Amino acid sequence: MRPSLDLRRLVRTELPADVYAMCGVAFCVALGFGVVAPAIPLFATEFGVDATAAGAVVSAFALMRLLSGLGAGRLVDWMGERSSLVLGLVVVAVSSLLAGLSQSYTQLIVLRGIGGVGSAVFGVAAVSIVLHVATQRNRGQAMSIYRSGFLLGGIVGPAAGGAALGISLRAPFFLYAGTLALSAAVALLFLGRPSGAAPDVEPPVEGADSGTAAVPTVEESAVDAGPGLRELLHTIEYQVALVTNLAVGLAVFGLRAAVVPLLFVHALHTSDSFVAWAFLASALVQTALMLPAGKWSDSAGRRPALLTGAFVSAAGMALLAVSGSVWLAMMGMAVFGAGGAFLGSVPAALVGDVAGKRSGTVVAVFNMASDAGAVVGPVLAGFLVDHGSFGAAFGLGAVVVAVAGVLGLRLPAGLPQSRVSRAADSG
C-alpha cells in the first residue's frame, strides 16, 4: 500500500494524481517567492549598501541556481526525484529562514546563494516528476497544470507580500520559509514513492471508469534510463527545447521583468501601482490559456503549438517595442501572456518526448538554458535601454523568441511521438 494520499480520489481526471500534487507544490513555492521578492533588495539596503549591491543579492540566487544546475541533475539521478524534491525545498526554506535573521550583508548574500542551490535541485526534480508520470498523450497538459500552479501563486503572492512588508522587512523571509515547508509537506503527503515512472505508451486498463483512468504514478513502473545528454543534443526536439527555454528566460524572466516596470513608469509616466496591473493582466491571460495550450500541443502536435507560442510572444514584444501609449503597452503585455501560455509547457513536453526516465542531467541542462537567459537578460536589457531605447530592448526580445519559432519549423509534424514508439518504428 502506498504511504501517501491519492489525489485521484479528489480530482477525477485522466492525468496522474502526481501532476496535481506538483501543481500544489508549485503554487506554494510561487506564493512564497511573490511574498519575498519585493523585500530582498529593500532588506539588503538596511545594511548600508548601495543599489548595485542590493541587486547582487537578487542575482546571487539566480547565479547559484545556474552554476549548480548540472550537480543538481546528477543528485536527482542518484537520490531519486521525490527525495531530491523535498531536499531542495528544505534547503531553500532553511536558508530563507536564516536570511531573515541575517545580521550582515555578507550573511544575507551567502544565504541567498545557498537558496539558489536548493532551488536548482527542486527545479530539476519537479520537472522530472511531471514529465515522467505523464505520457506523450497528455504531457503537454501535465506541464500546463504544473506551470499554472506557479502562475496562480505568482498572482496571489505579491498581495500577501505587501501585507508582510507592513509588519517588517524580515517577515517576508519567514513567511517564504513557511510556504516552502508547506510545499515539502504537500510533496510528502501526495506524491508516490519514486521507484519508477509512467511508460511512454499507456495500455488500456479494464474496469477503469472514464473519470478515474488508471494512470501509473511516479512509483508504479520502472523503465530504462534512456538516451544520454550527448545523444539528445543531436535531436531536433531537444535543440528546440533548449533554444526556446533560453528565449523564455531572456524575454520573460529577463527583459520583461527588468524593463517593463521602467517602460510604464519612466516612458509612459504611469504610477508604480499600474505596473502591477500590467503584470496581472499578462498573468491572467496566460493562466486562462495555459491548459488549452497544453491540450492543443497533445492533440495537434508540438510544432504548431510551439510556433504559435513563439510568434505570438514575439508579436507581444514588438507591441511593447513600439508602444507610445499605456493601452498599447497593456495590449502588448496581454499578447505576450497569450504566447507565454504555449511556451510555458511545450518546450518541457518536448524534453519528455525524447528523454529517458532517469534524466536528471537532461532536465538540468534544459532548466539551465532558462536560468542563463534570466541572468543575462536584465543586464543586456539595461544596457540597451541606457545606450539605445526601450524599443531596442523589446525588439531584441522579439527577435530572440522569433528565432526559437523559426527553429521550431524543423520539428516533425503530427502528434508527439515517444522515444519508445520511434524505436519500434525504426525496428
Order of alpha helices (4+ residues) and beta strands (2+ residues): alpha-alpha-alpha-alpha-alpha-alpha-alpha-alpha-alpha-alpha-alpha-alpha-alpha-alpha-alpha-alpha-alpha-alpha
